[in-house]
Amino acid sequence: MHPVSKYGTISQQNSCIYDTPCDPKDSDYEKLFCPNNELSEPPKTRCDRLKTGSSCQALKHAVSALHRLDDFHKEKIGSGFFSEVFKVTHKVTGQVMVLKMNQLRSNRRNMLKEVQLMNRLSHTNILRLKGVCVHEGQLHALTEFCNGGSLDQVIQNGSIDLPQELRLSIARDMACGMEYLHSKEIIHRDLTSKNVLIKRLESDHRQAVIGDFGLSTNIPDPDSKNKLCTVGSPYWMSPECLKGLYYDQRSDVFSYGIVLCELIARVEADPDELPRTDNFGLDYLAFTELCGPNVVPDFLKLTFRCCTIDPKSRPTFTEIKHTLGDILNEMNKVTESRETSISSCAAKSEEQLPIAIIQQSCAPQHRKIVHRRSLSEDVSVLALSMFLSPSDKARRHALTMCKQDPHYKPRTTNPFAALTQFHGVKKLLGKFSSCCELPSPFIESSNAEAPKSLPGSPTATRKCAKNSCSLP
């Protein structure tokens, strides 16, 4: 491959790193290799000779737009282990995009793989690839800019109102995107609230899109004895994946269920906040206590089904999409009926109001105002009574799940704390694992209480920070 010149032509002077094989002697060489058949990666003996592409010209034909780094004004908005993320604005067209800049030469082939995958995808709820940027021989992805941030940011921002209808709509958007991804025989393997992005539309409606396909691969053949590597973000990974067992696209459904838990209760996925069972499932009863009084019981029931231990008992994304559509339709009907009832009650109250005014014509004016206010309060009380908490029904769903799920084991300890290989880890990548974000501070204190969460978890980071403030 050859880098793009200033005028959009291909420079023949310098060779692109995509024309050179991986070198295991490089200081940043980390091969994401799985001996048990990692579908997306060749064996290490082949990696030494593998070339990821013949030329940048071939890539130029594969994507819609090829850019140079100095074509943009850029503003850093995030970072990870493999890449830094920038909001970029094209200097000529003014087009706003997101640039995902690869930081490691060893990851260049995976970045190319992700770009090639995204170039094949086209769906409303899948993050769109807008082009690629070639800088110093390295390939970097350009995607659409989502102005609403990530879903985890929305969930944790208490100033953002999330009515139940919006939560259901976001959940349905995610299901639609994942249904499409699975229809292309692709498993995501890293579906988290951080990798779901939100677009704010002109109507102030929020739309969810699925992003970050760096760990995505082909759905394994069920007739094959081979299995995929243990990869992903631990708190969202399915129990079968965490245990190193065979897993397929149904593992994505479990991850989706954990995201729904975050959305319903507005909590982090950290097991110190989101109660998990000893076998990495969801503690149905304990989680129900975190839900608000206006939780939609059928939405909660669907979430429970997604989080079951047995992969075969989880619904498909097609079923999830239809179920959420039915719940939304039913909620719209109830809302319309409720509004009609409230309007009727208010109208009857207003009809009775002139009679009360005539009977009390000699009364001071302030009493009439008080009377009008009381009528308004009566209507409000009626409206509130129709919005009373369905938490009892939600608890019944939780109890039913506890009885029906043969794998349900109430939590006694944090199951993730026993997995020493996950300590300080936010993302697993085959046999190579690392903390994907900034490491948590190390507190050297024998008296400090050790957090139950993983050392790299957000909750643990907050606890450590709190402890450090109290130290002399």
Stockholm file with secondary structure:
# STOCKHOLM 1.0

chainA/1-472         MHPVSKYGTISQQNSCIYDTPCDPKDSDYEKLFCPNNELSEPPKTRCDRLKTGSSCQALKHAVSALHRLDDFHKEKIGSGFFSEVFKVTHKVTGQVMVLKMNQLRSNRRNMLKEVQLMNRLSHTNILRLKGVCVHEGQLHALTEFCNGGSLDQVIQNGSIDLPQELRLSIARDMACGMEYLHSKEIIHRDLTSKNVLIKRLESDHRQAVIGDFGLSTNIPDPDSKNKLCTVGSPYWMSPECLKGLYYDQRSDVFSYGIVLCELIARVEADPDELPRTDNFGLDYLAFTELCGPNVVPDFLKLTFRCCTIDPKSRPTFTEIKHTLGDILNEMNKVTESRETSISSCAAKSEEQLPIAIIQQSCAPQHRKIVHRRSLSEDVSVLALSMFLSPSDKARRHALTMCKQDPHYKPRTTNPFAALTQFHGVKKLLGKFSSCCELPSPFIESSNAEAPKSLPGSPTATRKCAKNSCSLP
#=GR chainA/1-472 SS CCCBCTTSCBCSSSCCGGGSCCCTTSTTCCCCCCTTTCTTSCCHHHHTTCCSCSCHHHHHHHSSCEECGGGEEEEEEEECSSEEEEEEEETTTCCEEEEEEECCGGGHHHHHHHHHHHHHCCCTTBCCEEEEEEETTEEEEEEECCTTCBHHHHHHCTTSCCCHHHHHHHHHHHHHHHHHHHHTTEECSCCCGGGEEEEECTTSCEEEEECCCTTCEECCCTTCSCCCCCCBCGGGSCHHHHTTCCCCTHHHHHHHHHHHHHHHHTCCSSTTTSCBCTTSSBCHHHHHTTSCTTCCHHHHHHHHHHTCSSGGGSCCHHHHHHHHHHHHHHHHHHHHHHHHHHHHHHHHHHHHHHHHHHHTTTSCHHHHHHHHHHHHHHHHHHHHHTTCCCHHHHHHHHHHHHHHCTTCCCCSSCGGGGCGGGTTCSEEETTEEECSSCCCCCCCCSSSCCCSSCTTSHHHHHHHHHHHHHCC
#=GC SS_cons         CCCBCTTSCBCSSSCCGGGSCCCTTSTTCCCCCCTTTCTTSCCHHHHTTCCSCSCHHHHHHHSSCEECGGGEEEEEEEECSSEEEEEEEETTTCCEEEEEEECCGGGHHHHHHHHHHHHHCCCTTBCCEEEEEEETTEEEEEEECCTTCBHHHHHHCTTSCCCHHHHHHHHHHHHHHHHHHHHTTEECSCCCGGGEEEEECTTSCEEEEECCCTTCEECCCTTCSCCCCCCBCGGGSCHHHHTTCCCCTHHHHHHHHHHHHHHHHTCCSSTTTSCBCTTSSBCHHHHHTTSCTTCCHHHHHHHHHHTCSSGGGSCCHHHHHHHHHHHHHHHHHHHHHHHHHHHHHHHHHHHHHHHHHHHTTTSCHHHHHHHHHHHHHHHHHHHHHTTCCCHHHHHHHHHHHHHHCTTCCCCSSCGGGGCGGGTTCSEEETTEEECSSCCCCCCCCSSSCCCSSCTTSHHHHHHHHHHHHHCC
//
